Amino acid sequence: MLIVPGIILSVILLFTGYLLLDFQGATGNVLHYGYDYLKVIAFSAPFVLGSIAVPYIMRNLNAPRLATTFMVVGALMNICLDYLFIVHLKLELVGAGLATVISETTAMVLALIYIFNKRSPMRIRRRHFAPRLDLSWKICKNGASSLFMYLYIGFTIVAHNFMFMKYGNSVSVAAYAIAGYLLTFYYLLVEGVAHGMQPIVSRFYGERNIDATKKVLGLAMYYGIGGGAIYTASLLIFPAFFAGFFVGDNEELRIIAVHAIRIYMFALFVSGFFVITEAFLQAIGEGHKALIITICNMLIQLPFLFIMPLFLGIDGVWLAMPVSSIVLLIPVSILLVKQIKKINRIKKPIPLNA
């Protein structure tokens, strides 16, 4: 289920890569460099998908620390290979793509060695690779909200790039990339909290231990949203400091990036609330509600993204996501409160020795 879609994705990206970049308004060197990077990723799509999925498998095999170690090894390797390929070998964006693929594949191979090793608590045999449509359907259904969450990220990038090229220029796109890196840093942290919460919530909820279920949810919200609020405040107070990691000596990019951080990321912690809520709903078997939140989060941005710039110009593009997130916060909060009231009505199991 990873290899087959990976091959299909490779073919799609190789044949439509230029069209996808052109649709986002890429021209000249931006189009050239973009496709240089994209074609390397396209050829290696199955490995890229595998590197994303394998750490989750290891987590469920009770080896989260080892999975994190392999991911750190891949990240450090990526940095070193970027320096080698781009600075010394002058491979430009092709080198960046190769560094990404090689490092992610290395992390994936290390994880697979553990999964198929005797130390793994689950021994995988050749017969386990036989196709099972019933299990495949259950996997797809349970992971649908996560799928749409990643589609939402891709959709957001495409839509914003299109609007930035329409109301701004390539420097605006570069500033959006910087804001995106800073957003992704928080998003991945809160996603780690959410995915770490899921198996614990599922266990407590399955045991009908509702107090413990809510306690875990509260802790995830405390660290996910609380940490997000601190991170957001740091970005708003010191935007030039964070932008300085990316802009170098480009003064125009620095000015735009600082402005972007201030108006694009003031409601960043709200995204953490959505991620944790969706993970909680998945964990208690309400995946369809998590899917609804993800789809609504995607669709609600469209009117803001295409209407606000008509009145505010490029600032309307920057404000579209935080404003739409604040609007969506209200119904999602109501949904979560109703869900908690619903699980409060679940009767605790009668002890066997009663």
BANUKOL-96044 format. One record per residue (C-alpha): residue in three letters; z, y, x. Coordinates in steps of 0.05 Angstrom, whole numbers. Layout:
BEGIN
+-----+--------+--------+--------+
|  aa |      w |      v |      u |
+-----+--------+--------+--------+
| ALA |      Z |      Y |      X |
...
+-----+--------+--------+--------+
This chain:
BEGIN
+-----+--------+--------+--------+
|  aa |      w |      v |      u |
+-----+--------+--------+--------+
| MET |      0 |      0 |      0 |
| LEU |      2 |     45 |     61 |
| ILE |    -58 |     18 |     99 |
| VAL |   -109 |     18 |     42 |
| PRO |    -95 |     89 |     17 |
| GLY |    -93 |    111 |     90 |
| ILE |   -164 |     86 |    102 |
| ILE |   -188 |    118 |     37 |
| LEU |   -155 |    184 |     57 |
| SER |   -189 |    180 |    126 |
| VAL |   -257 |    175 |     94 |
| ILE |   -244 |    231 |     45 |
| LEU |   -218 |    279 |     98 |
| LEU |   -275 |    264 |    147 |
| PHE |   -329 |    277 |     95 |
| THR |   -296 |    335 |     57 |
| GLY |   -255 |    367 |    112 |
| TYR |   -302 |    427 |    122 |
| LEU |   -306 |    437 |     47 |
| LEU |   -230 |    436 |     39 |
| LEU |   -221 |    487 |     95 |
| ASP |   -278 |    530 |     69 |
| PHE |   -246 |    529 |     -1 |
| GLN |   -183 |    559 |     29 |
| GLY |   -225 |    616 |     58 |
| ALA |   -227 |    592 |    130 |
| THR |   -284 |    622 |    171 |
| GLY |   -305 |    628 |    243 |
| ASN |   -254 |    603 |    294 |
| VAL |   -204 |    588 |    239 |
| LEU |   -252 |    539 |    207 |
| HIS |   -272 |    509 |    275 |
| TYR |   -201 |    500 |    299 |
| GLY |   -178 |    475 |    231 |
| TYR |   -229 |    420 |    230 |
| ASP |   -215 |    401 |    302 |
| TYR |   -144 |    386 |    283 |
| LEU |   -161 |    356 |    215 |
| LYS |   -211 |    305 |    242 |
| VAL |   -159 |    277 |    291 |
| ILE |   -109 |    269 |    234 |
| ALA |   -163 |    239 |    189 |
| PHE |   -181 |    184 |    238 |
| SER |   -107 |    166 |    243 |
| ALA |    -87 |    173 |    170 |
| PRO |    -57 |    102 |    163 |
| PHE |    -12 |    115 |    224 |
| VAL |      9 |    183 |    197 |
| LEU |     28 |    152 |    130 |
| GLY |     64 |     95 |    164 |
| SER |    105 |    143 |    208 |
| ILE |    129 |    178 |    144 |
| ALA |    146 |    114 |    106 |
| VAL |    179 |     70 |    160 |
| PRO |    242 |    113 |    169 |
| TYR |    257 |    105 |     95 |
| ILE |    250 |     30 |    102 |
| MET |    299 |     30 |    160 |
| ARG |    348 |     71 |    121 |
| ASN |    349 |     18 |     66 |
| LEU |    359 |    -35 |    120 |
| ASN |    424 |      0 |    138 |
| ALA |    398 |     31 |    203 |
| PRO |    394 |    106 |    188 |
| ARG |    419 |    127 |    257 |
| LEU |    368 |     84 |    292 |
| ALA |    313 |    112 |    247 |
| THR |    336 |    183 |    265 |
| THR |    335 |    165 |    339 |
| PHE |    263 |    141 |    334 |
| MET |    243 |    205 |    298 |
| VAL |    276 |    248 |    351 |
| VAL |    239 |    208 |    405 |
| GLY |    174 |    222 |    368 |
| ALA |    190 |    296 |    361 |
| LEU |    207 |    304 |    435 |
| MET |    145 |    266 |    455 |
| ASN |    104 |    311 |    410 |
| ILE |    130 |    373 |    446 |
| CYS |    116 |    344 |    515 |
| LEU |     46 |    321 |    496 |
| ASP |     30 |    388 |    464 |
| TYR |     46 |    421 |    531 |
| LEU |      4 |    370 |    569 |
| PHE |    -57 |    369 |    523 |
| ILE |    -59 |    443 |    505 |
| VAL |    -34 |    479 |    567 |
| HIS |    -58 |    433 |    623 |
| LEU |   -117 |    395 |    595 |
| LYS |   -142 |    453 |    552 |
| LEU |   -157 |    409 |    492 |
| GLU |   -137 |    464 |    443 |
| LEU |   -126 |    439 |    371 |
| VAL |   -155 |    371 |    386 |
| GLY |    -98 |    364 |    436 |
| ALA |    -47 |    386 |    384 |
| GLY |    -74 |    333 |    336 |
| LEU |    -72 |    278 |    389 |
| ALA |     -1 |    297 |    408 |
| THR |     20 |    292 |    335 |
| VAL |    -14 |    225 |    323 |
| ILE |      9 |    192 |    388 |
| SER |     82 |    214 |    380 |
| GLU |     86 |    194 |    306 |
| THR |     53 |    127 |    320 |
| THR |    102 |    114 |    376 |
| ALA |    161 |    127 |    330 |
| MET |    129 |     82 |    277 |
| VAL |    118 |     24 |    326 |
| LEU |    190 |     29 |    351 |
| ALA |    214 |     25 |    278 |
| LEU |    168 |    -34 |    263 |
| ILE |    195 |    -71 |    323 |
| TYR |    265 |    -66 |    293 |
| ILE |    241 |    -85 |    223 |
| PHE |    208 |   -149 |    248 |
| ASN |    263 |   -163 |    298 |
| LYS |    317 |   -216 |    290 |
| ARG |    369 |   -160 |    287 |
| SER |    340 |   -136 |    222 |
| PRO |    381 |   -158 |    161 |
| MET |    316 |   -175 |    125 |
| ARG |    267 |   -226 |    156 |
| ILE |    195 |   -211 |    135 |
| ARG |    148 |   -271 |    132 |
| ARG |     72 |   -275 |    125 |
| ARG |     79 |   -296 |     52 |
| HIS |    112 |   -230 |     36 |
| PHE |     46 |   -194 |     48 |
| ALA |     13 |   -227 |    -12 |
| PRO |     -7 |   -174 |    -64 |
| ARG |     40 |   -168 |   -124 |
| LEU |     14 |   -121 |   -177 |
| ASP |     80 |   -121 |   -216 |
| LEU |    120 |    -99 |   -155 |
| SER |     66 |    -50 |   -135 |
| TRP |     69 |    -17 |   -203 |
| LYS |    145 |    -11 |   -200 |
| ILE |    141 |     20 |   -131 |
| CYS |     89 |     70 |   -153 |
| LYS |    127 |     88 |   -217 |
| ASN |    193 |     99 |   -181 |
| GLY |    161 |    140 |   -126 |
| ALA |    116 |    182 |   -171 |
| SER |    161 |    243 |   -168 |
| SER |    164 |    240 |    -92 |
| LEU |     88 |    234 |    -91 |
| PHE |     80 |    295 |   -133 |
| MET |    131 |    332 |    -91 |
| TYR |     87 |    324 |    -30 |
| LEU |     25 |    340 |    -71 |
| TYR |     62 |    403 |    -93 |
| ILE |     72 |    423 |    -20 |
| GLY |     -2 |    412 |     -5 |
| PHE |    -23 |    448 |    -68 |
| THR |     22 |    507 |    -51 |
| ILE |     -7 |    514 |     19 |
| VAL |    -79 |    511 |     -7 |
| ALA |    -68 |    560 |    -63 |
| HIS |    -30 |    610 |    -19 |
| ASN |    -81 |    606 |     37 |
| PHE |   -136 |    620 |    -13 |
| MET |   -100 |    681 |    -41 |
| PHE |    -80 |    708 |     28 |
| MET |   -153 |    706 |     50 |
| LYS |   -172 |    742 |    -14 |
| TYR |   -120 |    797 |    -11 |
| GLY |   -106 |    797 |     64 |
| ASN |   -137 |    767 |    127 |
| SER |   -127 |    712 |    178 |
| VAL |    -64 |    746 |    205 |
| SER |    -33 |    739 |    135 |
| VAL |    -49 |    665 |    137 |
| ALA |    -16 |    660 |    205 |
| ALA |     46 |    696 |    178 |
| TYR |     47 |    647 |    120 |
| ALA |     45 |    590 |    169 |
| ILE |    106 |    619 |    205 |
| ALA |    143 |    627 |    138 |
| GLY |    122 |    556 |    122 |
| TYR |    152 |    528 |    186 |
| LEU |    218 |    563 |    171 |
| LEU |    217 |    538 |     99 |
| THR |    200 |    468 |    121 |
| PHE |    259 |    467 |    169 |
| TYR |    307 |    478 |    111 |
| TYR |    267 |    434 |     63 |
| LEU |    271 |    374 |    111 |
| LEU |    345 |    385 |    120 |
| VAL |    359 |    386 |     46 |
| GLU |    312 |    327 |     35 |
| GLY |    353 |    288 |     86 |
| VAL |    416 |    304 |     46 |
| ALA |    381 |    284 |    -19 |
| HIS |    354 |    218 |      7 |
| GLY |    420 |    202 |     40 |
| MET |    454 |    214 |    -28 |
| GLN |    406 |    169 |    -67 |
| PRO |    429 |     99 |    -49 |
| ILE |    503 |    119 |    -55 |
| VAL |    492 |    150 |   -124 |
| SER |    452 |     89 |   -146 |
| ARG |    508 |     42 |   -126 |
| PHE |    563 |     82 |   -160 |
| TYR |    522 |     94 |   -222 |
| GLY |    504 |     20 |   -226 |
| GLU |    579 |      4 |   -222 |
| ARG |    591 |     56 |   -278 |
| ASN |    637 |     94 |   -231 |
| ILE |    617 |    161 |   -261 |
| ASP |    670 |    203 |   -225 |
| ALA |    646 |    179 |   -157 |
| THR |    573 |    190 |   -179 |
| LYS |    588 |    263 |   -196 |
| LYS |    629 |    271 |   -132 |
| VAL |    570 |    250 |    -89 |
| LEU |    524 |    297 |   -128 |
| GLY |    574 |    354 |   -118 |
| LEU |    578 |    342 |    -43 |
| ALA |    502 |    341 |    -38 |
| MET |    497 |    407 |    -76 |
| TYR |    553 |    437 |    -33 |
| TYR |    520 |    421 |     33 |
| GLY |    448 |    427 |     11 |
| ILE |    452 |    492 |    -28 |
| GLY |    510 |    521 |     12 |
| GLY |    475 |    508 |     77 |
| GLY |    411 |    537 |     47 |
| ALA |    448 |    601 |     26 |
| ILE |    473 |    610 |     97 |
| TYR |    404 |    597 |    126 |
| THR |    372 |    645 |     76 |
| ALA |    422 |    699 |     93 |
| SER |    408 |    689 |    167 |
| LEU |    333 |    696 |    155 |
| LEU |    342 |    760 |    115 |
| ILE |    389 |    792 |    165 |
| PHE |    352 |    771 |    229 |
| PRO |    278 |    762 |    208 |
| ALA |    251 |    789 |    274 |
| PHE |    293 |    738 |    313 |
| PHE |    264 |    679 |    275 |
| ALA |    193 |    707 |    275 |
| GLY |    198 |    717 |    351 |
| PHE |    195 |    641 |    362 |
| PHE |    123 |    641 |    337 |
| VAL |     88 |    708 |    347 |
| GLY |     90 |    719 |    422 |
| ASP |     61 |    787 |    440 |
| ASN |     21 |    796 |    376 |
| GLU |     53 |    859 |    347 |
| GLU |     11 |    859 |    283 |
| LEU |     31 |    787 |    267 |
| ARG |    104 |    803 |    282 |
| ILE |    106 |    860 |    232 |
| ILE |     73 |    819 |    177 |
| ALA |    117 |    758 |    192 |
| VAL |    181 |    798 |    188 |
| HIS |    159 |    829 |    122 |
| ALA |    139 |    760 |     96 |
| ILE |    206 |    728 |    113 |
| ARG |    243 |    782 |     75 |
| ILE |    204 |    778 |     10 |
| TYR |    181 |    705 |     11 |
| MET |    246 |    670 |     29 |
| PHE |    301 |    708 |     -7 |
| ALA |    308 |    651 |    -58 |
| LEU |    298 |    594 |     -9 |
| PHE |    362 |    558 |    -28 |
| VAL |    336 |    549 |   -100 |
| SER |    286 |    498 |    -72 |
| GLY |    344 |    458 |    -46 |
| PHE |    373 |    455 |   -116 |
| PHE |    308 |    426 |   -142 |
| VAL |    303 |    374 |    -87 |
| ILE |    374 |    349 |    -97 |
| THR |    367 |    348 |   -173 |
| GLU |    303 |    308 |   -170 |
| ALA |    334 |    258 |   -121 |
| PHE |    395 |    250 |   -166 |
| LEU |    352 |    237 |   -227 |
| GLN |    312 |    185 |   -188 |
| ALA |    376 |    151 |   -165 |
| ILE |    402 |    142 |   -236 |
| GLY |    336 |    115 |   -263 |
| GLU |    311 |    179 |   -294 |
| GLY |    250 |    185 |   -249 |
| HIS |    206 |    212 |   -306 |
| LYS |    251 |    273 |   -311 |
| ALA |    246 |    285 |   -236 |
| LEU |    171 |    280 |   -243 |
| ILE |    171 |    332 |   -298 |
| ILE |    210 |    380 |   -253 |
| THR |    160 |    371 |   -196 |
| ILE |    100 |    381 |   -241 |
| CYS |    131 |    443 |   -273 |
| ASN |    148 |    471 |   -205 |
| MET |     74 |    463 |   -187 |
| LEU |     45 |    492 |   -251 |
| ILE |     93 |    550 |   -260 |
| GLN |     70 |    581 |   -195 |
| LEU |     -3 |    588 |   -218 |
| PRO |      6 |    647 |   -266 |
| PHE |     51 |    684 |   -217 |
| LEU |      5 |    670 |   -158 |
| PHE |    -58 |    694 |   -193 |
| ILE |    -30 |    751 |   -236 |
| MET |     22 |    785 |   -192 |
| PRO |    -27 |    803 |   -137 |
| LEU |    -68 |    842 |   -188 |
| PHE |    -11 |    891 |   -193 |
| LEU |     26 |    884 |   -126 |
| GLY |    -31 |    866 |    -79 |
| ILE |    -13 |    818 |    -22 |
| ASP |     61 |    827 |    -37 |
| GLY |     48 |    793 |   -103 |
| VAL |     24 |    732 |    -65 |
| TRP |     88 |    731 |    -24 |
| LEU |    132 |    740 |    -85 |
| ALA |     98 |    687 |   -129 |
| MET |    138 |    627 |   -104 |
| PRO |    209 |    657 |   -103 |
| VAL |    200 |    690 |   -171 |
| SER |    172 |    627 |   -203 |
| SER |    229 |    587 |   -172 |
| ILE |    282 |    633 |   -203 |
| VAL |    248 |    627 |   -271 |
| LEU |    246 |    551 |   -266 |
| LEU |    319 |    549 |   -243 |
| ILE |    343 |    562 |   -314 |
| PRO |    311 |    501 |   -350 |
| VAL |    326 |    455 |   -292 |
| SER |    399 |    475 |   -292 |
| ILE |    402 |    461 |   -367 |
| LEU |    369 |    393 |   -357 |
| LEU |    419 |    374 |   -303 |
| VAL |    479 |    396 |   -345 |
| LYS |    454 |    355 |   -404 |
| GLN |    443 |    295 |   -358 |
| ILE |    514 |    300 |   -331 |
| LYS |    542 |    304 |   -403 |
| LYS |    501 |    242 |   -419 |
| ILE |    529 |    201 |   -362 |
| ASN |    599 |    224 |   -379 |
| ARG |    592 |    185 |   -444 |
| ILE |    580 |    120 |   -407 |
| LYS |    639 |     73 |   -416 |
| LYS |    671 |     45 |   -354 |
| PRO |    667 |    -30 |   -346 |
| ILE |    728 |    -71 |   -366 |
| PRO |    763 |    -99 |   -303 |
| LEU |    757 |   -175 |   -297 |
| ASN |    833 |   -183 |   -289 |
| ALA |    848 |   -143 |   -353 |
+-----+--------+--------+--------+
